[in-house]
Amino acid sequence: MQRHSCKTRGWVLAVALSFGLVAASETGGVDPGKLSEMKALRKEAAHRTRRIIFDNDGNEPVYYCETATAEELLSKRTSPLVGSQVDTIFYCTWSSGFSYFTHNTKVGVVFDSTAEEPGKGPGSGFSKNKTRAFIDQGSDCLQIMVDWCRKNDIEVFWSMRMNDIHDAWGAWYSPHLFPPIKKEHPEWLMGSADKRPVNGGWTAVDYAQPEVRDLAFRFFEEVCNHYDVDGVQMDFFRHLTYFRKHAWGEPVGTEELDMMTDLLRRVRQMADEVAVRKGHPILISVRVPDSVELCRAVGIDIERWMKEDLIDLMTVSCYFRLNYWDVSVDLGHKYGVPVYPCLSETRMRDPEAAKVRGSLESYRARAVNVWQSGADGIYMFNFFNPTSPLWWELGSMETLEPLDKVYTTGARGTGNLEFWYKGGEQFVKRSLISPDRARPLLPGKTEQVDLVVGDDFGKTNPEIVLELRFRDLSKIEDVSVGVNEAALESGALDGNWLSVPVSVAVMKQGRNAFTVTLKEGVEGQPVLEDLLLRVRHSQ
């Protein structure tokens, strides 16, 4: 598939001008011929190079800015990225409560609370919130971000969390995030504080209500018309409850799927028409679970959206990952839609497991597996340090190849899958092992863990060590370990960890089958709690 550099938008605008696509007026209908030409330009823009997409949840103006200046805002997460592999920024203007935003919205409500966290005093909670100060100066955080991206030739999308429910968490901040519209329309909500739904949080709005869908449409319409964004993202993973049927444990049907698809059609049509007036494409990205089946079960008809050309980009996963990356990549590419797997921060409850999965080495291994799957780029979520070396490393196999890594079956686990969908385990289609999903070992029985390793070790010849964490394993001799039908030597046991050297010759680029067999006659019941593969290069 043809790729385009970061200069694509300028080229697209030049072509649009040459075609006369920029309309003379903001009012009136759009010429069908010009609309068709803009759609062709949109296809080109969809396939530009995006090595790393940085999703910024927009917390800087609320929590971190000491002064209301563009320089202060940008210094927190953005300006240090110049020269990195970040080609695109997705900017979310606040993350909480349907209708609350930190850009200068007239359709929604500006989030300008300066409430302190109880008992913490000045400087705590929202007390630093500079949202209103930015607006009073004639700007806002979104405009500042757009201007910076234009100056630095970085693509910029506005991202909206489609049903964020931080206002349901019961934290000190939750009442402050509960927007006026939810107070005015309790009938739009999935439940109440006293009557909570089976799935998800009670403060989620029900997209079966026409007024909710109309408001969501108008939020996107306002941004597309008044900000010079390259695209918008509909973030359906924040949070994963959209219809009352799903919330209360009933099957979602065709009616709900059609409702959400109709919303996508409206946003698509509007974005294309605004694009003609502005003279450059406005792309639509969605972030969804990496399972067609789970998507449909909550009311998201993702494959239909691609068939109908309603979306341009797809980002997948967040709280949990259900399939190997190639499943989503193959699906998107079947319909010509670029796919960007999401690398979210780890939320393992076990401190030891969380530490290794939050390491630079773990992020590198995860990124290598994304690239090896054939994906179009890396999507970073809840990772905000703008000086981290990862922004200069993760964007290509060439920069990742010589670096140390640690491979696991997953950094996130599936710990809260059941919160969003009771019975959600049915959608898990990949091998997982972690302290959250430990495996008891039975005498004479073999446990197999499939681990994807994207490195081509034939090029680099590193040192490889398999590390297995056990509970109640008395001695090394009680287990035998193998990979891809080759036996591995016994290694060394240090506390709960068994370290085993692995020859490059027995490894594959892609999925590797590691086996652990408990020998017959072993007393007790050892448990396999974790499996790591460390890759070390001589520097």
KEKOLMI-214399 format. One record per atom (N, C-alpha, C): residue in one letter; x, y, z. Coordinates in steps of 0.02 Angstrom, whole numbers, plus 50000, padded with zeros to 5 digits. Example, Ala and Ser with C-alpha at 12.3 -4.5 7.8 and 13.67 -1.06 7.14 Angstrom:
BEGIN
A506604971650390;A506154977550390;A506604983550390;S506424988850354;S506844994750357;S506455000250394;
//
This chain:
BEGIN
M500424994050000;M500005000050000;M500445006350000;Q500265011049960;Q500675017049954;Q500645021150018;R501225023750039;R501265027750099;R501435034950080;H501285039550125;H501435046550112;H501775049550172;S502195054350161;S502565057550215;S502135062450252;C502435065750302;C502075070550342;C501895076850303;K502115077350242;K501955083150201;K501305082150163;T500965076350175;T500385074650136;T499845079950139;R499725082850198;R499165087550204;R499265093550158;G499885096050155;G500015101650111;G499905099850038;W500105093850020;W499995091449951;W499245090849937;V498875088049985;V498155087149976;V497815093949967;L498025098850009;L497725105450003;L497865108549935;A498485107649910;A498655110349845;A498225107249790;V498125100649795;V497715097249745;V496985099649750;A496755100449813;A496075102749822;A495965109649791;L496455113949800;L496405120749771;L496395120349695;S496815115849669;S496835115349596;S496185112749567;F495835108549607;F495185105949585;F494615110949598;G494775116349634;G494255121049652;G493795118449705;L494065114249750;L493635111149800;L493465115849858;V493845121149868;V493715125549924;V493125130049906;A492585129049942;A491975132649926;A492035140049945;A491675144249910;A491715151449923;A491315153449985;S490855149250006;S490415151050061;S490375145350111;E490265147050175;E490165142050227;E489455139350227;T489015142350188;T488325140350189;T488135137250122;G487565134050122;G487325131150060;G487565124050051;G487305120650000;G487475113649987;G488175112949959;V488395106649958;V489055105049932;V488975101549865;D489345103849816;D489305100949749;D489495093549752;P489065088949726;P489215081849730;P489875079949696;G490045083349643;G490675081849610;G491265083549653;K491235089249686;K491785091149731;K491815086549791;L491235084249814;L491225079549870;L491555072949851;S491435070649791;S491745064549767;S492495065249761;E492715071049736;E493435072249731;E493765072649800;M493425075649848;M493695075949915;M493745069049947;K493275064849933;K493305058049959;K493925054349933;A494095055549871;A494705052549843;A495325055149878;L495325061649893;L495885064549930;L495915061850001;R495335060450030;R495305057650097;R495635050750099;K495535046850046;K495855040250044;K496615040950044;E496855045850007;E497575047050006;E497825048950076;A497475053650107;A497685056050173;A497655050550226;A497185045850219;A497115040550268;A497745036250272;H498115035850217;H498695031350213;H499355034950218;R499355040850247;R499985044250259;R500375040350312;T501015041750319;T501425038350369;T501265040950439;R501105036350483;R501005037850554;R501405032750594;R502035034350607;R502455029650644;R502195028850716;I502095034450749;I501815034350817;I501255039450820;I500675037350845;I500125041850863;I500145042750938;F500195049050960;F500205050651031;F499515052951051;D499175048851092;D498525050851118;D498635054651183;N498475061051182;N498545065451241;N497845066551270;D497735064351332;D497065064851361;D496885071851383;G497335076751372;G497155083751382;G497115086051454;N497475082651498;N497445084451569;N497875090551587;E498325092651542;E498795097951560;E498455104351584;P497955107051548;P497665113451570;P497295112851637;V497085106751654;V496695105851716;V497145104651776;Y497665100651767;Y498075098551824;Y498765101751829;Y499075103351772;Y499795104351773;Y500045111351755;C499645115451724;C499895122051703;C499915126951761;E500505129851771;E500575134951823;E500335141751798;T500405142851733;T500175149051703;T499775147451640;A499355152051618;A498935150951559;A499295153651497;T499825150351477;T500185152251416;T500265146151372;A500315147451307;A500415141851260;A501055138151275;E501585141751292;E502235138651305;E502185133951364;E501825136051416;E501735131851476;E501345125551459;L500805126351423;L500395120551404;L500805115551362;L501145118051313;L501515113751267;L502115110451300;S502405113751349;S503005110951381;S502855104551419;K502245103651440;K502075097951483;K502115091351447;R501885091151384;R501855084751349;R502025085151274;T502125091151248;T502115091751175;T502755094451144;S502985100351164;S503545103451129;S504185099251129;P504335095251181;P504935091051178;P504915085651125;L504335084551093;L504265079251043;L504555081050975;V504755087250966;V505035089350901;V505625084850883;G505615082150823;G506145077750800;G506065070450818;S505525068850854;S505405061950873;S505045058250816;Q504835052050829;Q504475048150779;Q503715049150784;V503505053950823;V502785055450828;V502565059450766;D502145056450726;D501895059750666;D501195062650675;T500845060250728;T500145062150737;T499995062950811;I499615068050828;I499375068950897;I498615068650896;F498345064350939;F497625064250952;F497525068051018;Y497155073551016;Y497085077651075;Y496365077451100;C496295075051162;C495635074651194;C495555080651240;T495045084751228;T494935090651269;T494525088751330;W494885085951377;W494635083351441;W494335076451430;S494315072751484;S494195065551477;S493565063151511;S493175067551538;S492665064951584;S491985068351576;G491465064251579;G490795066851579;G490555068951510;F490065065551483;F489775067051418;F489535074351418;S489845078551377;S489695085651365;S490175090451399;Y490625088051443;Y491135092351472;Y491755092651427;F492005098751412;F492605099451371;F493025105351396;T493655105351377;T494105110951394;T494245115351334;H493955113851275;H493985118751221;H493385123451227;N493375128651188;N492865133851196;N492215131751161;T491885126851190;T491285124051161;T490675128451175;K490235128751127;K489585132051136;K489025126751139;V489185120851113;V488695115351113;V488715111551179;G489315110251203;G489395106951267;G489485111951323;V489825109751376;V489945113951435;V490695114351448;V490945120351457;V491655121151471;V491805118751542;F492295114451549;F492485111951615;F492975116851646;D492735121151689;D493165126151719;D493175125651795;S492985119851822;S492995118951894;S493695119951922;T493745123251979;T494385124052015;T494335120952085;A493925115852091;A493825112652156;A494465109452181;E494595110252245;E495165106952277;E494955100052301;E495445095552304;E495315089052333;E495235089852409;P494695087352437;P494575088252509;P495165086152552;G495355090652595;G495895089252641;G496595090352613;K496655091952549;K497305092752518;K497515100052510;G497045104652509;G497215111652507;G497405114352439;P497675120552437;P497855123852374;P498345119652332;G498235119852267;G498665116052221;G498425109052208;S497925106752245;S497665099952236;S497065099852190;G496865094052171;G496255093252130;G496275097252067;F495745101052055;F495675105151995;F495875112452007;S496205113852062;S496335120752081;S496785124452032;K497175120751992;K497615123951943;K497275124951875;N496655122851869;N496315122851805;N496345129651770;K496675129751712;K496765135951674;K496305136251613;T495815131751609;T495385131551551;T495045138151537;R494735141051588;R494375147351579;R494855153051563;A495455152851593;A495945158151580;A496165158051507;F496265152151479;F496445151751408;F495885154651365;I495275152851380;I494705155251340;I494625162751346;D494715165451406;D494655172651415;D495185176551376;Q495745173151361;Q496275176351320;Q496125175951246;G495575172451227;G495395171851157;G495665165651124;S495875160751164;S496145154551137;S495875148751179;D496135142851168;D495995137151212;D496515131751197;C496505126451236;C497025121351230;C497025117951162;L496435116851133;L496395113551068;L496695118051014;Q496535124451015;Q496805128950965;Q497565129450971;I497815129651032;I498545129751043;I498865123551014;M498545117751025;M498825111550999;M498815111350923;V498265113650893;V498215113750820;V498755118350791;D498835124250821;D499335128950795;D500035125950800;W500195122650855;W500855119650863;W500965114150812;C500465109950802;C500535104450754;C500625107150682;R500265112450665;R500355115450599;R501075117950591;K501325121250641;K502005124050639;K502525118550632;N502395112850661;N502895107450663;N502735101650616;D502265102750570;D502095097750519;D501905091050550;I501495091450602;I501235085450635;I500485085350627;E500215079650609;E499505078850599;E499155079350667;V498545082150668;V498195082950731;V497455081050724;F497235076850771;F496535074750775;F496245077150841;W495605078850841;W495245079750904;W494945073050923;S495025070950985;S494755064651009;S494225065751061;M493665062351053;M493125062751102;M493005055851132;R493015055651198;R492815049451233;R492055049051231;M491815043851198;M491115043651178;M490635042651237;N490885039851293;N490435038851350;N490835038151414;D491275042951426;D491715042551484;D491315042751549;I491505038351596;I491125037851659;I491585038551720;H492095042851716;H492465044351777;H492005047351831;D491435049951810;D490965052651859;D490585047151896;A490725040851880;A490395035351915;A490855031651963;W491505033751966;W491995029752003;W491925030452079;G491565035452103;G491505036352175;G492105039652207;A492545042652166;A493125046252192;A492915053252212;W493365056952243;W493205063752265;W492985068152207;Y493285066752148;Y493155071052090;Y492505069252053;S492225063452066;S491665061052026;S491075065852024;P490855068652081;P490295073452077;P490445079552035;H491085081652034;H491275087551994;H491275086051919;L491335079651902;L491345077751831;L490655075951804;F490165075851848;F489475074251828;F489175080451797;P489085080551731;P488905086751696;P488175088651706;P488015095051694;P487325097351704;P486815093351664;I486995091251604;I486505087851561;I486275081251591;K486715078051630;K486525071751663;K486065073051722;K486155078751754;K485695080651808;K485005082451780;E485005085551721;E484375087551690;E483995081651660;H484375076551639;H484065070851604;H484295064151635;P484085062751695;P484265056351726;P483985050451687;E483465051651647;E483185046151607;E483645043951551;W484155047951535;W484645045951484;W485175041151512;L485215040651577;L485755036751607;L485585029351613;M486105025251622;M486015018051625;M485715015751691;G485755019951741;G485485018151806;G485555024051853;S485685022551916;S485785027751966;S486285025152018;A486465029552064;A486935027552116;A486655021852158;D485995021452162;D485675016252202;D485455010252160;K485445011052095;K485235005652050;K485735005151993;R486255001152004;R486815000751958;R486704995151907;P486914996251845;P486814991251793;P487274985251802;V487134980151763;V487534973951764;V488214975151734;N488234978951680;N488854980251643;N489004987751643;G489624989551659;G489834996451654;G489585000851711;G489685007351704;G489505012151756;G488815015151746;W488515017051801;W487815019451797;W487755026251764;T488295030251761;T488245037051733;T488315037251657;A488425031551625;A488465031451552;A487795033651523;V487825037251466;V487215039251433;V487005033951383;D486365033451371;D486075028351328;D486025031051257;Y486425028251211;Y486415030551142;Y485785028351104;A485345024751137;A484695023351106;A484245029551108;Q484435034451149;Q484055040651152;Q484265045151093;P483805047151050;P483985051450993;P484345057851013;E484155060651071;E484465066851093;E485205065851109;V485375060051135;V486075058551149;V486475058151085;R486215054651036;R486565054050972;R486615060950938;D486085064950943;D486115071550913;D486655075850946;L486705075551011;L487215079351046;L487915077151026;A488015070551023;A488675067951003;A488855070550934;F488375070350888;F488495072950821;F488685080250823;R488325084150862;R488455091350864;R489135093050895;F489365088850941;F490035089850969;F490555089450913;F490495084350871;F490965083450816;F490875088950763;E490265090650749;E490125095850700;E490455102450720;E490395104250784;E490675110450809;E491435110650799;V491775105250818;V492505105050812;V492715105150739;C492385101250697;C492575101050626;C492495107950593;N491995111650613;N491875118150583;N492335123650609;H492535123150672;H492865128850704;H493605127750720;Y493865121850708;Y494565120450720;Y494865117050659;D495485118750643;D495795116250582;D496125109550594;V495715104550613;V495975097950628;V496025093750564;D496475088950565;D496535084250509;D496035078550516;G495775077650575;G495305072250586;G495005072450655;V494545067850667;V494235067050733;V494255059650750;Q494315058350815;Q494275051350838;Q493665050450883;M493305045150869;M492745043050912;M493015037350955;D493175038851017;D493485033951061;D492945029951098;F492785024151069;F492255019951097;F492505015551155;F493155015651168;F493405011751224;F493375015651289;R493195021951286;R493135026151346;R492415028851349;H491935025451373;H491985018851404;H491505014151370;L491555007751383;L491265002751338;L490545000851356;T490115005851364;T489395004651375;T489015009851335;Y488565007651290;Y488225012451246;Y487475011651244;F487225005751262;F486505004651258;F486255001351322;R485655003251341;R485375000751404;R485304993151404;K485154990351346;K485104983051343;K485754979751366;H486304981951337;H486954979151358;H487084980551431;A486944986651454;A487084988551523;A486724983851572;W486124981651554;W485734977451598;W485744970151580;G486244968251539;G486364961251526;G485924958051474;E485584962051434;E485164959351380;E485544959751314;P485384955351266;P485734955551201;P485574961951163;V486094964951135;V486014970651091;V485804968051022;G485314971350992;G485054968850929;G485194973450870;T484884971950814;T484974975650752;T484784982950760;E484274984250801;E484044991150809;E484594995550838;E484934993050889;E485474996950920;E486064997750873;L486244992350838;L486784992750789;L486634997950736;D486014998150713;D485815002950661;D485845010050688;M485665011050751;M485685017750780;M486395020550780;M486865016350803;M487555018750806;M487845019650736;T487675015250691;T487925015950622;T487645022350591;D487025023950606;D486735030150579;D487105036250606;L487315036050669;L487725041550695;L488375042150657;L488695036450644;L489325036650604;L489205039550535;R488645037750503;R488495040450437;R488425048050440;R488085050550491;R487985057750497;R488655061350506;V489085058550549;V489735061650560;V490155061350497;R490125055750462;R490505055050399;R490285060150348;Q489635060750338;Q489375065450288;Q489565072550306;M489475074350370;M489645081050392;M490385082550382;A490825077850403;A491535078950397;A491755079750325;D491465075950280;D491635076650209;D491405083350181;E490815085550202;E490565091950177;E490985097750204;V491155097550268;V491585102750296;V492265102650262;A492505096550247;A493155095850214;A493165099450147;V492625098950109;V492585102450045;V492635109950056;R492285112550105;R492305119750118;R492995121950141;K493345117650179;K493995119550205;K494565118050157;G494445113550110;G494955112150060;G495445106750080;H495295102950132;H495725097150149;H495295091850184;P495485085550177;P495085080150206;P495055080750282;I494505078450310;I494435077450382;I494305070050393;L494795066750422;L494765059450431;L494365057650493;I494105051550494;I493765048950553;I494125042650576;S494335042850639;S494635037050671;S494165034550726;V494175028050738;V493815025250795;V494285020950836;R494175020850902;R494535016050944;R494025011250973;V494145004850961;V493654999650978;V494014993551006;P493654988951037;P493944982551056;P494204978750995;D494714974551005;D495014970850949;D494644964250937;S493984964550938;S493564958750927;S492914960950894;V492794958550834;V492164960150799;V491574957850840;E491654952050872;E491104949050910;E490924953350970;L491424955451009;L491274959751066;L491014966551044;C491294969250991;C491034975550965;C490294975150952;R490084970050916;R489374969350900;R488964968250964;A489244964751012;A488884963351073;A488724969551114;V489114974951103;V488984981251139;V488674986551094;G488564984951030;G488224989550985;G488654993050934;I489274990450925;I489754993450878;I489834988750818;D489584990850761;D489594986550701;D490214988350659;I490804986950685;I491424989450657;I491534987250585;E491384980950569;E491504978650501;E491034982150452;R490434983250472;R489954986850429;R490204994050417;W490484997150469;W490735003950461;W491285004250408;M491704999150407;M492234998950357;M491954997550288;K491484992950284;K491174991350219;K490854997550189;E490555001750231;E490185007650206;E490635013850201;D491295013050211;D491765018650206;D491585024150255;L491405022250316;L491225027150367;L491815029250410;I492355025250409;I492945026950449;I493575026550405;D494085030150426;D494715030350388;D495275026750424;L495265026750491;L495785023650531;L495445019650586;M495775014350609;M495515010450665;M496085009350715;T495965011450778;T496425009750832;T496075004650876;V496464999850902;V496154994250938;V496494992951004;S496084991051052;S496234988751120;S496334994551168;C496304992951232;C496404997751285;C496454993951351;Y495894993351388;Y495904990051452;Y496104982651446;F495964979751389;F496114972751378;F496214971551304;R496574966051289;R496674963951219;R496444956751214;L496044955351163;L495714948851158;L496024944351105;N496314947151053;N496584943250998;N497314945050986;Y497654941050946;Y498314942950922;Y498214948850873;W498734953050869;W498664959250830;W498474957950757;D498704952450728;D498584951450657;D497844950650640;V497434948750690;V496714948150677;V496424954950659;S496574960150697;S496324966850682;S496644969750619;V497304968450612;V497654971050553;V497354968150489;D497244961650488;D496954958350429;D496254960950415;L495864962150468;L495194964650458;L495204971650428;G495604976150457;G495624982850430;G495884983050359;H496414979450345;H496714979650279;H496254976450226;K495824971950247;K495334969050201;K494904974550170;Y494784979850209;Y494364985350185;Y494764991750171;G495424991050169;G495844996850153;G495885001950209;V495794999750271;V495805004250329;V496455003050368;P496875008050377;P497475007350417;P497295005650490;V497735001650522;V497594999250590;V498175001050635;Y498005003750694;Y498515005950742;Y498375002750811;P498724997350827;P498634994250893;P498854998950949;C498484998751003;C498585003251059;C499024999951112;L499555003451132;L499975001351188;L499785005651249;S499345003051290;S499145006551351;S499625004751408;E499605008851460;E500005007451519;E499755001051553;T500214997651589;T500004991651623;T499594993251684;R499124988851700;R498744989651762;R498714982951800;M499254979051793;M499294972951831;M499284974551906;R498904970551943;R498874971652015;R499504969452051;D499834964452024;D500444961852055;D501024966752043;P501344969352095;P501864974552086;P502454972152043;E502674966052052;E503244963452014;E503074962951940;A502474960351926;A502254959851856;A502154966651825;A501884971351863;A501764978051838;A502424981651822;K502924980651865;K503564984051854;K503884981951789;V503904975551775;V504234973351714;V503834975351652;R503174975251658;R502754977051600;R502734984551587;G502914988551637;G502944995651627;G503634998151606;S504104993551596;S504794995251579;S504864997351506;L505415000851492;L505575002451422;L505644996151381;E505954991051410;E506074984851374;E505414981551354;S504914981951397;S504264979051381;S503914982951325;Y503914989551329;Y503614993551276;Y503944992151208;R504604991251209;R504954989851146;R504724983151117;A504674978051159;A504454971551134;A503744971851108;R503304975451143;R502614976151120;R502594979651053;A503004984751044;A503014988350981;A503274983950924;V503794980050938;V504044975450887;V503494970750864;N503094968250911;N502554963750892;N502014967150851;V501904973550865;V501434977450823;V501684977850752;W502314979750744;W502594980350676;W502614973650641;Q502784968350677;Q502824961650646;Q502134959350622;S501604961850652;S500924959850633;S500714962950566;G501084967750542;G500894971250481;G500484977550493;A500434979650556;A500054985750572;A500374991850541;D499994997350540;D500215003450506;D500585008250552;G500595006950616;G500945011250662;G500775009650734;I501065013450780;I500985012450851;I500535017950879;Y500065016050922;Y499625020850956;Y499775020651030;M500005026151058;M500205026451128;M499655029951169;F499455026551223;F498915029051265;F499125029051338;N498965034451374;N499145035151444;N499895034551455;F500285037251408;F501005037751415;F501185044851397;F501405048851446;F501425056051436;F502105059351444;N502625055551459;N503285058551468;N503575060451399;P503595066851382;P503805068751315;P504555068151303;T504945066751355;T505665065851346;T505875058551348;S505385053951354;S505555046851354;S505885044751288;P506395040551291;P506705038151229;P506225034251184;L505675031851213;L505205027851172;L504935031651113;W504845038251119;W504595042151063;W505085042351004;W505705040751017;W506225040550965;W506395033350945;E506085028350977;E506255021350965;E505705017250934;L505085018150957;L504545013450940;L504285013950869;G504475019150833;G504175020550768;G504445016650709;S504925012250720;S505165008150664;S505535001950690;M505524996750651;M505894990650668;M506644992050669;E506874996650627;E507584998050622;E507855000850688;T507485005450719;T507715008350782;T507615003450840;L507134999050835;L506994994250889;L507454988250888;E507674986350829;E508034979950820;E508624978950868;P509064983850878;P509654982550919;P509554983750994;L508934984951016;L508814986851086;L508594980951128;D508754981151193;D508534975951240;D507774976051246;K507484970051257;K506754969451261;K506564964151311;V505954964351334;V505664958951373;V504964957551347;Y504864951351323;Y504224949251295;Y503794946051349;T503154947851348;T502654944551390;T502044943051346;T501564939451373;T500964938151334;T500484944051334;G500624949051375;G500204954951376;G500364959451435;A500324965951424;A500474970751477;A499864972751517;R499284971551490;R498664973951522;R498274968451558;G498294962451533;G497864957251561;G497144958251539;T496684954851573;T495974955651558;T495574956651622;G495904959651672;G495614960151739;G494924963251742;N494794968451702;N494134971751708;N493674970251650;L493824965151611;L493394963251555;L492684961851580;E492634958351637;E491974956551663;E491584962551687;F491924968051704;F491554974051724;F491174976951665;W491484976751607;W491174979651547;W490704974751513;Y490834968251521;Y490394963351488;Y490424956851528;K489894955451566;K489874949251604;K489884943351555;G490334938751567;G490424933151520;G490904934851463;G491264940451471;G491714942651418;G492294938051404;E492434933351449;E492984928651439;E492894924651375;Q492284923951352;Q492154920251289;Q492494923451229;F492664929851234;F492964933351178;F493734933051177;V494034930251230;V494764929851234;V495004924251188;K495404925951138;K495614921151087;K496374920451083;R496734922151136;R497454921551134;R497714918851200;S498324916451198;S498644913451256;S498884918851304;L498724918151369;L498914923151419;L499184919751481;I499684922851511;I499944920551575;I500214926651613;S500004927351675;S500244932651720;S499994930751790;P500224934151842;P499964932551908;P499204933351912;D498914937551869;D498184938151867;D497844932151834;R498234928451795;R497964922651759;R498454916751767;A498614915151829;A499094909851843;A498804902951824;R499254898151813;R499044891451791;R499304886151839;P498864882651875;P499074877051916;P499364871451872;L499894868251896;L500214862851859;L500004856051888;L499844851351845;L499634844751866;L500164839651846;P500304834651889;P500824829651875;P500704826251808;G501224826051767;G501184822751702;G500844826751648;K500604832751665;K500254836851617;K500694842651594;T500574844851532;T500964850351503;T500534856551494;E500794862251517;E500484868651504;E500854872051447;Q500484874251395;Q500794877751339;Q500604885051340;V501114889351333;V501014896551329;V501284898851261;D500844901551220;D501054904251155;D501274911451164;L501884912851145;L502174919551152;L502384922151085;V502124927951065;V502314931051002;V502964934951013;V503454933550970;V504094936850973;V504244939650903;G504204946250897;G504264949250831;G504964950150805;D505464949450848;D506154950150827;D506364944750778;D506794946650731;D507124941850687;D507824940750714;F507904935550756;F508534934550791;F509104932450744;G508914930350684;G509434928650636;G509854934650617;K509574940750626;K509934946850608;K510374949350665;T510164947950728;T510494951250784;T510874946650831;N510674940250835;N511004935250877;N511114937650949;P510574939350985;P510644941751053;P510684936051104;E510774937851166;E510704933151221;E509964932851239;I509684926851245;I508974925951259;I508904921751322;V508514924151369;V508394920451432;V507644920051445;L507404913951456;L506714912851475;L506674913051552;E506204917051578;E506124917551650;E505414915351668;L505374910351711;L504734907551732;L504644908751807;R504074911551825;R503924912751896;R503444907451921;F503644904151975;F503244898752004;F503034900552075;R502504897352097;R502324897052167;R502334889852189;D502664888552245;D502684881852274;D503054876752231;L503564878952195;L504004874252160;L504604872952205;S504714866452223;S505234864752271;S505924864452239;K505964861452181;K506624860752149;K506554860552074;I507104862352040;I507114862751967;I506914856151935;E507134850751965;E507024844151934;E506284842351929;D505854846051963;D505134844351961;D504794846351896;V505124850551856;V504814852751793;V505304852051736;S505024851151676;S505424851451615;S505124856951571;V505564860351535;V505364866351497;V505584865551424;G505174867751378;G505344867351307;G505064873151268;V505294873751206;V505024878751160;V505024875951090;N504464876451056;N504404874150987;N504654866950979;E504454862651027;E504614855451028;E505344853951042;A505734858951061;A506434857851080;A506494858551156;A506824853751187;A506924853951259;A507444859251277;L507324862651333;L507804867651357;L508164864951418;E508784867151429;E509154864951487;E508844867651550;S509034864951607;S508674866251669;S508734873351695;G509294876651686;G509364883551708;G509484883951783;A509294889751812;A509434890951883;A508804893651917;L508674891251978;L508104893352017;L508324898352070;D508044904252070;D508204909452118;D507554912052148;G507404909652209;G506764911352238;G506204908252198;N505744912552174;N505174910052135;N505314909852060;W505914911952040;W506054912651969;W506544907451944;L506354904251889;L506784899451854;L507024902851790;S507684903551783;S507984906651723;S508294901351679;V508104901251615;V508334896051569;V508604899451506;P509234898051488;P509494900851425;P509154897651365;V509044901751313;V508704899351253;V509144900751192;S509244895651151;S509644896451091;S509244900151037;V509574904551002;V509254908050946;V508984903150895;A509314897550888;A509144892650836;A508444889650845;V508184889450907;V507534886350918;V506954891350916;M507124897750908;M506604902950909;M506344904450838;K505714906550836;K505404908650773;K505214916050778;Q505204919350721;Q504914926050719;Q504164925250712;G503814927050765;G503094925950767;G502904922050829;R502434917550822;R502174913950881;R502624908050899;N502814907650963;N503234902350989;N502854898651045;A502894892051044;A502544887951093;A503024885851148;F502934888851207;F503334886951265;F502934881951307;T503264876751331;T502924871551369;T503254870651437;V502844869451487;V503074867851555;V502704861651577;T503084856351594;T502784849951613;T502994848251684;L502504846951727;L502644844751795;L502724837151794;K503264834751822;K503414827651819;K502934823651864;E502854817251848;E502434812851886;E502714812051957;G502264811252005;G502464809852073;G502654815852115;V502624821852086;V502794827852124;V502234829352174;E502424830352236;E501934831952288;E501754839452286;G501164840952310;G500934847852309;G500694849752240;Q500554856052231;Q500314858552166;Q500654865152149;P501234864752117;P501554871052095;P501104874752046;V501204881352044;V500814885752001;V501284889851958;L501164889951892;L501534894351847;L501194901051847;E501554906251870;E501254912851878;E501444917751823;D502014916751791;D502214921551741;D502744918551695;L502794921451635;L503284919351586;L503544925551550;L504194926651554;L504524932251521;L505074929651476;L505194933051421;L505754931551377;L506174937851371;R506774937651401;R507224943451399;R507704942751340;V507774948351304;V508214948551247;V508734954051260;R509374951951264;R509904956751280;R510404957051224;H510584963051205;H511084964151153;H511714967051185;S512294964951161;S512914967951185;S512954975051157;Q513074979851200;Q513084986951179;Q513804989251167;
//
